[in-house]
Structure formats: C-alpha cells, structure tokens
Amino acid sequence: MKEDLINIKNQAIARISDCQSLNELEEIRIDLFGRSGIFTNASKNITKVATEDRKQYGITLNEVKTTILDLLTEKKNHINSNVRTWFDPTIPGEKQDLGHLHMVTNAINEISEVFTKIGFTRVRYPEVEYDYFAFGALNFPDNHPARDDWETFFVEAPASSQYGPMLLTPHTSSGQIREMLANKPPIRMINIAKCYRRQMDVSHYPMFHQFEGLVVDKNISITHLRGTIDYFAKNFFGENRTTRLRPYHFQFTEPSFEVDISCNVCSGKGCKLCKEGWLEIGGAGMVHPNVLKNCGVDPKKYSGFAFGWGVERVSMMKSGLSIPDIRLLYSSDLRVLKQL
C-alpha cells in the first residue's frame, strides 16, 4: 500500500513538471484531489491497511500530499510569472516629472517682485569691479581688513590710475555708488547680484547673492527704513514674522543697524537654532554723508537709507524650508533642491 502512494507522488510530479498552462494544472489538481480523485481514493483506503501498518501509511500519506500541493503552488507561480501582462499601446505614457527653477532663482524673482510693488527699480552692475566703487567711495579707509587679499578676490589685471585695482565685487553696495553717479535723486533702486568673498562654512560660500536696496531723497529717515524692512519681511517671510534693529557699525552708513527677524522654528521663543528667538538677516542704515558727497549728492539737501542682505541667507530663514547648510544650495542633493 505504501508503494502505491509513492507511485502516485512520482506520477503527479511528472505530470506537474510537464504542465504548460493554468487550465491543465487545474485539471491535474482535480484529478488528484477531487471527490473521486486518485489521492482522495488512496486516503479512503487507510481503513484497508493492516492495523500495525496504519501509522506509517498515514505519515507517508501526509508527506505525499504536502509534496504535491507545494509543487502545484510552485508551478502555478511559475506559469503566472511567464504570462505577459496585457498592454494597450494606445494608452498615453506617464509624464516625466518636470524640473523647476533653482531655489535661489525663485528667491531672487520673489524679492524683486516684492520691492517692485513699492516703487523700487531693479538694476544690475558689474561683478568685476574696481576698488574705488567697492571700498573707496563707500568710506573704507586704505588699511581696512576687507581690502586685504585674505578677504577679497583681486583680479590679475592692470590697476586703474583713477579707480585702483580690479576685484570680484565683495558686496552689492558698490551698486550704490554707480547708481548715485549715474542718476540724480530721487533714487529708489534694488540691485541683486553675485558677490565673492574668501569665506566658506555652513552659513558662508565663496560665491553668493546679495540684494542691495538704496533710497535717496529729501527728508528720508529711519522710519522709512524700518517701514520698508517690515514690509519686505511680512511679504517674503510671512505675516507672523517680526523684525528688529540693533545698533552696529558699517563704514558706509551712519547710524548703522543689524536687522534680525523672529525665528521661524520657535516663533521668537528661543530654540537651538536661534538661541534667543531672533535670526540675523543682514545690515542696514542711513547712507553716510561722506558716501553721498563722493557721489556728488548734497548731504544737507538729501538723505537716504540702504540695506544689503544675502539671498541665500534669507532663503534659509523662510518658513517651510529646511536648509541647515548654505553649501547644500549648490549641491546635487534633491532633498534640498526639490523644495520651492
């Protein structure tokens, strides 16, 4: 009787191995395990087995059943994997993800739009500049550290007898000089451009972008500066963000201020990022009388304010963005670059 079970198993294995379709496989299953199937009848024959052989017969019966069922399942999966999935070639393909403008480009466009709404004119001035426009006319003394080789990128080119050596502009403030030399007040300009400094860490990069604002007119005061800063902050960062001015020193403004904005992480309460609830944006102040004089503007008749902030820096402080390191903006890390 045990030999009959072995024969059933061997025959079943052979039939299943030669099977080529699911329909044929189903016929084999019914032929083996159906109501009148071969294996079903063999199971019923256990009553005819001698008492002393029934235990071994039952063990063999279960082993044969398990082997055949496993083989049926394996063959079914194999046939399914080889069946070609139905495909309609007339169905339109899936569209590829479209790229978008770089985060810095988006920020520049947004900054420009904010200031255009309040009457500022977008201007552009050279990235390769002369010392006079970058430092001299901005009230920097000859021995100022910013004019050192370790702070500024100087260009190997003949120096101008009038304007001094050539350099990569370290700030957009040089645009203030060119703007006032080219135009008479009233002036309301925004200059957005690349700048270059010998610095590189989590918050500095050798090449970065700044936007420089300049307003020169009669009776311009700090209140105009503060109002402009608040308008920009609420339109660029969000209505819930607030700013503050801290006294500081810049060569080309007097009085001068550092501008802070409430932290977007803790809403000004204080956290690991900001420590005391504020994040530094950049500098601002009233245009120094000497700078006005250098540009042929009478400081007794006109006054003005200016501010210069990094585009990357303000982008890092914008609500909803995660940019822990400014260098990531110029990497290929899509986790950063996919942010808008």
C-alpha positions as CSV (number, residue, x, y, z in Angstrom):
1,M,0.0,0.0,0.0
2,K,2.9,2.4,0.8
3,E,4.3,1.7,-2.6
4,D,1.0,2.8,-4.2
5,L,1.4,6.2,-2.5
6,I,5.0,6.6,-3.8
7,N,3.8,5.8,-7.3
8,I,1.0,8.4,-7.0
9,K,3.6,11.0,-5.9
10,N,6.0,10.2,-8.8
11,Q,3.3,10.3,-11.4
12,A,2.0,13.6,-10.1
13,I,5.4,15.1,-10.1
14,A,6.0,14.1,-13.7
15,R,2.6,15.5,-14.8
16,I,3.0,18.8,-13.0
17,S,6.5,19.3,-14.4
18,D,5.3,18.8,-18.0
19,C,2.3,21.1,-17.4
20,Q,2.3,24.3,-19.5
21,S,-0.9,26.2,-18.6
22,L,-3.1,27.1,-15.6
23,N,-6.0,25.2,-17.1
24,E,-4.0,22.0,-17.4
25,L,-2.7,22.5,-13.9
26,E,-6.2,22.8,-12.6
27,E,-7.2,19.5,-14.3
28,I,-4.3,17.8,-12.6
29,R,-5.3,19.1,-9.2
30,I,-8.9,17.9,-9.7
31,D,-7.7,14.5,-10.9
32,L,-5.6,14.2,-7.8
33,F,-7.7,15.8,-5.1
34,G,-11.2,15.9,-6.5
35,R,-14.1,14.0,-4.9
36,S,-13.2,10.9,-7.0
37,G,-9.5,11.9,-7.3
38,I,-6.6,9.4,-7.2
39,F,-5.2,10.8,-3.9
40,T,-8.7,11.1,-2.4
41,N,-9.3,7.4,-3.0
42,A,-5.9,6.5,-1.6
43,S,-6.8,8.3,1.6
44,K,-10.0,6.3,1.9
45,N,-8.0,3.1,1.6
46,I,-6.4,3.6,5.0
47,T,-9.2,1.5,6.5
48,K,-8.0,-1.4,4.5
49,V,-4.5,-1.2,5.8
50,A,-3.4,-3.6,8.5
51,T,-3.6,-2.1,12.0
52,E,0.2,-2.3,12.6
53,D,0.9,-0.5,9.3
54,R,-1.7,2.3,9.5
55,K,0.6,4.7,11.4
56,Q,3.4,4.5,8.8
57,Y,0.7,4.7,6.0
58,G,-0.7,7.9,7.5
59,I,2.7,9.5,7.8
60,T,3.5,8.7,4.1
61,L,0.1,9.9,3.0
62,N,0.6,13.3,4.6
63,E,4.1,13.6,3.2
64,V,2.9,12.8,-0.4
65,K,0.0,15.3,0.0
66,T,2.3,18.1,1.2
67,T,4.8,17.5,-1.6
68,I,2.2,17.5,-4.3
69,L,0.4,20.6,-3.0
70,D,3.7,22.5,-2.7
71,L,4.6,21.5,-6.2
72,L,1.2,22.7,-7.6
73,T,1.7,26.1,-5.9
74,E,5.2,26.5,-7.2
75,K,4.2,25.5,-10.7
76,K,1.2,28.0,-10.7
77,N,3.5,30.8,-9.6
78,H,6.0,29.9,-12.3
79,I,3.3,29.9,-15.0
80,N,1.9,33.3,-13.8
81,S,5.3,34.9,-13.9
82,N,5.8,33.9,-17.5
83,V,2.4,35.2,-18.6
84,R,2.8,38.5,-20.4
85,T,0.8,41.3,-18.8
86,W,-1.8,42.8,-21.1
87,F,-0.7,46.1,-22.5
88,D,-2.6,48.7,-24.6
89,P,0.0,50.6,-26.7
90,T,-2.6,53.4,-27.3
91,I,-2.7,54.4,-23.7
92,P,-0.7,57.7,-23.2
93,G,2.6,57.3,-21.3
94,E,3.2,58.6,-17.8
95,K,4.6,62.1,-17.9
96,Q,8.1,62.6,-16.5
97,D,8.5,65.0,-13.6
98,L,9.3,68.5,-14.7
99,G,12.1,70.4,-13.1
100,H,11.8,73.9,-11.7
101,L,13.9,77.0,-11.3
102,H,16.6,76.8,-8.7
103,M,15.7,77.9,-5.2
104,V,18.0,80.9,-5.4
105,T,16.5,82.0,-8.7
106,N,13.0,81.7,-7.3
107,A,14.1,83.8,-4.3
108,I,15.6,86.5,-6.5
109,N,12.4,86.7,-8.5
110,E,10.3,86.9,-5.4
111,I,12.5,89.5,-3.8
112,S,12.4,91.6,-7.0
113,E,8.6,91.4,-7.1
114,V,8.2,92.5,-3.5
115,F,10.3,95.6,-3.9
116,T,8.8,96.5,-7.4
117,K,5.4,96.8,-5.8
118,I,6.6,99.7,-3.6
119,G,8.4,101.6,-6.4
120,F,11.9,100.1,-6.4
121,T,13.6,99.8,-9.8
122,R,15.7,96.6,-10.4
123,V,19.2,97.5,-11.6
124,R,22.4,95.5,-12.4
125,Y,26.0,96.5,-12.0
126,P,29.4,94.7,-12.7
127,E,30.5,91.6,-10.8
128,V,34.1,92.5,-11.7
129,E,34.6,95.9,-10.0
130,Y,37.3,98.4,-9.1
131,D,38.5,99.1,-5.6
132,Y,37.1,102.6,-5.6
133,F,33.5,101.5,-6.2
134,A,33.7,98.6,-3.8
135,F,35.6,100.3,-1.0
136,G,37.0,103.8,-1.5
137,A,33.8,105.7,-2.4
138,L,32.0,103.7,0.4
139,N,34.1,105.3,3.1
140,F,36.5,102.4,3.7
141,P,39.9,103.5,4.9
142,D,43.0,102.3,3.0
143,N,44.0,99.9,5.8
144,H,40.6,98.3,6.3
145,P,40.7,94.5,6.6
146,A,38.2,94.0,3.9
147,R,40.7,95.3,1.4
148,D,43.2,92.5,2.3
149,D,44.0,89.6,0.0
150,W,42.6,87.2,2.6
151,E,39.2,88.8,2.5
152,T,38.7,89.8,-1.2
153,F,39.4,88.2,-4.5
154,F,41.6,90.5,-6.5
155,V,41.9,90.1,-10.3
156,E,45.2,89.9,-12.0
157,A,44.7,92.8,-14.3
158,P,46.3,96.3,-14.7
159,A,45.1,98.7,-12.0
160,S,43.2,101.8,-13.0
161,S,45.1,105.0,-12.2
162,Q,41.7,106.5,-11.2
163,Y,39.9,103.6,-9.6
164,G,42.6,101.3,-8.3
165,P,43.0,97.5,-8.6
166,M,40.3,95.3,-10.1
167,L,38.4,92.7,-7.9
168,L,35.4,90.5,-7.7
169,T,32.8,92.6,-6.0
170,P,32.5,91.5,-2.3
171,H,29.1,93.2,-1.9
172,T,26.3,94.8,-3.9
173,S,27.0,98.0,-2.1
174,S,29.2,99.1,-5.0
175,G,26.0,99.5,-6.9
176,Q,25.0,102.3,-4.6
177,I,28.0,104.4,-5.9
178,R,27.3,103.6,-9.6
179,E,23.6,104.4,-9.1
180,M,24.2,107.8,-7.5
181,L,26.8,108.7,-10.0
182,A,24.5,107.8,-12.9
183,N,21.3,109.3,-11.6
184,K,20.2,112.3,-9.5
185,P,17.8,111.9,-6.6
186,P,15.1,110.8,-6.0
187,I,16.5,107.2,-6.2
188,R,14.8,104.0,-5.3
189,M,16.7,101.0,-6.5
190,I,17.2,97.3,-5.8
191,N,20.4,95.7,-7.0
192,I,20.5,91.8,-7.0
193,A,23.8,90.3,-8.0
194,K,26.5,87.7,-7.3
195,C,29.2,88.6,-4.7
196,Y,32.5,86.9,-3.8
197,R,34.4,86.6,-0.5
198,R,37.0,84.2,0.8
199,Q,34.7,82.5,3.3
200,M,33.2,79.0,3.4
201,D,31.3,77.3,6.2
202,V,27.7,76.3,7.0
203,S,26.5,79.9,6.6
204,H,29.0,81.3,4.1
205,Y,30.0,80.4,0.5
206,P,32.8,81.9,-1.7
207,M,30.1,82.9,-4.3
208,F,26.7,84.1,-3.1
209,H,23.9,86.5,-4.0
210,Q,23.0,89.8,-2.3
211,F,20.2,92.3,-2.8
212,E,21.0,95.9,-2.2
213,G,18.4,98.5,-1.6
214,L,19.0,102.2,-1.8
215,V,16.6,105.1,-1.3
216,V,17.9,108.7,-1.6
217,D,15.5,111.7,-1.4
218,K,14.6,114.7,0.7
219,N,13.6,114.1,4.3
220,I,14.3,110.3,4.3
221,S,14.6,109.0,7.9
222,I,15.0,105.8,9.8
223,T,11.2,105.4,10.0
224,H,11.2,104.9,6.2
225,L,14.0,102.3,6.5
226,R,12.1,100.4,9.2
227,G,8.8,100.5,7.3
228,T,10.5,99.1,4.2
229,I,12.1,96.3,6.1
230,D,8.9,95.4,7.8
231,Y,7.0,95.4,4.5
232,F,9.6,93.0,2.9
233,A,9.7,90.7,6.0
234,K,5.9,90.2,6.1
235,N,5.6,89.7,2.3
236,F,8.6,87.4,1.9
237,F,8.7,85.5,5.2
238,G,5.1,85.7,6.3
239,E,2.6,87.9,8.2
240,N,3.6,86.4,11.6
241,R,7.3,87.3,11.4
242,T,8.6,90.4,13.0
243,T,11.9,92.3,12.7
244,R,14.1,94.4,15.0
245,L,17.1,96.8,14.5
246,R,20.3,96.5,16.6
247,P,22.9,99.3,16.6
248,Y,26.0,98.3,14.7
249,H,28.8,99.8,12.6
250,F,29.3,99.8,8.9
251,Q,31.7,102.1,7.0
252,F,29.1,103.4,4.6
253,T,26.1,104.0,6.8
254,E,25.6,106.2,9.9
255,P,23.7,105.2,12.0
256,S,24.1,101.5,11.1
257,F,22.0,98.5,12.2
258,E,21.9,94.8,12.1
259,V,18.5,93.5,11.1
260,D,17.1,90.5,12.9
261,I,13.9,88.5,12.2
262,S,11.9,86.4,14.6
263,C,12.8,82.7,14.3
264,N,10.6,80.6,12.1
265,V,11.3,77.5,14.2
266,C,10.2,78.7,17.6
267,S,8.2,81.9,16.6
268,G,10.6,84.0,18.7
269,K,10.5,82.0,21.9
270,G,14.1,80.7,21.7
271,C,15.4,77.4,20.5
272,K,18.7,75.6,19.5
273,L,18.7,77.4,16.1
274,C,18.3,81.0,17.2
275,K,19.2,80.8,21.0
276,E,17.2,83.9,21.9
277,G,14.3,84.0,19.4
278,W,16.0,86.1,16.6
279,L,17.9,85.3,13.4
280,E,20.3,87.8,11.8
281,I,19.3,88.8,8.2
282,G,21.9,91.4,7.4
283,G,22.9,95.1,7.6
284,A,21.1,98.4,7.0
285,G,21.4,102.0,7.9
286,M,21.3,105.6,6.8
287,V,23.7,106.4,3.9
288,H,26.8,108.0,5.3
289,P,27.2,111.7,4.4
290,N,30.7,111.0,3.0
291,V,29.2,108.5,0.6
292,L,26.7,111.0,-0.6
293,K,29.5,113.6,-1.1
294,N,31.6,111.1,-3.0
295,C,28.7,110.7,-5.5
296,G,28.0,114.4,-5.9
297,V,24.9,114.3,-3.7
298,D,24.5,117.2,-1.2
299,P,24.0,115.6,2.3
300,K,22.4,118.8,3.6
301,K,19.7,118.6,1.0
302,Y,19.3,114.8,0.6
303,S,19.4,111.8,2.9
304,G,18.9,108.1,2.3
305,F,18.9,104.6,3.6
306,A,20.4,101.4,2.4
307,F,20.4,97.7,3.2
308,G,22.3,94.7,1.9
309,W,21.3,91.1,2.6
310,G,22.2,87.7,1.3
311,V,19.7,86.0,-0.9
312,E,20.8,82.5,0.3
313,R,20.6,83.7,3.9
314,V,17.0,85.0,3.7
315,S,16.0,81.8,1.8
316,M,17.3,79.7,4.7
317,M,15.2,81.6,7.1
318,K,12.0,81.3,5.1
319,S,9.2,79.3,6.8
320,G,8.6,75.8,5.4
321,L,12.1,75.3,4.1
322,S,14.8,73.1,5.6
323,I,18.3,74.3,4.6
324,P,20.7,73.6,7.5
325,D,23.8,74.4,5.5
326,I,24.2,77.1,2.8
327,R,26.5,74.8,0.8
328,L,23.6,72.4,0.1
329,L,22.1,75.0,-2.2
330,Y,24.9,74.4,-4.6
331,S,25.0,70.7,-4.2
332,S,23.1,68.0,-6.2
333,D,21.0,66.9,-3.1
334,L,17.5,66.7,-4.5
335,R,16.1,66.5,-1.0
336,V,17.1,70.2,-0.7
337,L,16.7,71.3,-4.3
338,K,13.1,70.0,-4.6
339,Q,11.9,72.5,-2.0
340,L,10.3,75.6,-3.5
